[in-house]
Amino acid sequence: MPFVATNPFSEEILSRHEVMGSHEIDAVLERALEGFRHWRTVEIKDRAHLMVRAAELLEGEIPVVAHLMTSEMGKTFAAAKGEAAKCAATLRYFSEHAAGMLEDDVIATNAARSGVRYEAVGPLLAIMPWNFPLWQVIRFAAPTMMAGNAVVLKHAPNVPGCALYLTDLFARAGFGSGVFTNLFVEPDQIPAIIADDRIVGVTLTGSERAGRAVAAEAGRHLKKCVLELGGSDAFVVAASADMDRTVANAVTARVQNNGQACIAAKRFIVVRDRSDEFIERFVDEMGKVTTGDPMDPATNLGPLVSKAQLDLLAEQVSSSVAQGAVVRVGGTPLEGTGYFYPATVLTDVPATSRAATEELFGPVAVVQVANDLTHAIELGNDTPWGLAASIWASDRHEIDRGIAELDAGMVFANAIVASMPELPFGGVKRSGFGRELSKMGTREFTNAKSFYIA
């Protein structure tokens, strides 16, 4: 089956790309190995120069690549421009800071000198999703390429234009053949690629199902993997929350990227003393969200990525309503062309319903009422996932409790959870393992080699 890009707003087919055969895959992997062998010998200051060049090229093409993202997966044009700018800034960040992150750790022993050095390991397979088609790739590629590794990208099949753009970007920046390459392959071709000796590790951002499959294959061949999987992130509203700030951010947290983000707030857990106020204001503001053409600057919420995603979300909501969930606003797909689902708020959601037990990848918010902060944190942790969470409070004790007690890889206070180059990104429980970004992500796929000089 070819890779097909379909505009989720117009439902028009944009492009088709044939799946690669075994000979083409072999050529890509061989090129990646040769590219790595050269790239690892390039001084880090020269790698940094090329990273800056890639950032400059991207900065000059932000409107073009933003239009490509909007066309292929439906995010608003404003959000797409923001994503492209963030990618360029991240390329610059690691060009400036990777050398320090990769410096030897000198450790005192009885030797004249001893410690740990961090060395590149080889070509890495990166299996990436469609929802942030540039950022998900860049946040992995920038630090690991600065460490001296090569990247072989297997992107989502509905964003082939973004995959080709990234490949071309690094080539034009001068990275050299094989340092960043692209594969158009089907899921059933991935096990053989992971098994290939030329691939030394694999990272995946995607579903829990895909994560299990990739981890099993990597483990079978004793290769390291990093998994960035799903989440049902808690947005905890404490008694001391500034409600003006909290409600405004709650809306953004749920509808950003058309509600299709692993780290988007999905469960809004509010203490009983503030619940009536929060629900009334949140429902009112969600009802004001403008849905429409993602290229229109007035649009807050564009289409979902595909008909399949629209149907899934509609089924999750309707099934939950049949069990007793109450729709406070939204709740049904919009008629007409495009895969549109409105900003939706559900309350009184049964604990066994799909809305309570599955990740809702679209602009649907589940509001839960807790007796107090202790109960709110318990509800926040009552999930198989642990990617991120946020605590909304003005009281320092409540903030500290949220950060300490919410069981997630990332906890933000009075701010929407976001990935940024300075901080490690990753989750716990069924949200995966390993870290991207920061010093931890830069070193994730390196050989931490101990040295001892007598």
PEMO-V392877 format. One record per helix or strand of 2 or more residues. SS is the DSSP state (A for helix, B for strand). FROM is the first residue (numbers start at 0). TO is the last residue. If there is no record, write none. Layout:
# PEMO-V392877
SS_FROM_TO + SS_FROM_TO
This chain:
# PEMO-V392877
B_2_5 + B_12_16 + A_21_38 + A_43_59 + A_61_72 + A_76_100 + B_104_105 + B_112_119 + B_122_126 + A_134_145 + B_149_153 + A_159_172 + B_179_182 + A_186_194 + B_198_204 + A_207_219 + B_223_227 + B_232_236 + A_242_258 + B_264_270 + A_271_285 + A_306_321 + B_325_328 + B_343_346 + A_353_356 + B_363_369 + A_372_380 + B_384_385 + B_387_391 + A_395_404 + B_409_412 + B_427_428 + B_431_432 + A_437_443 + B_445_452
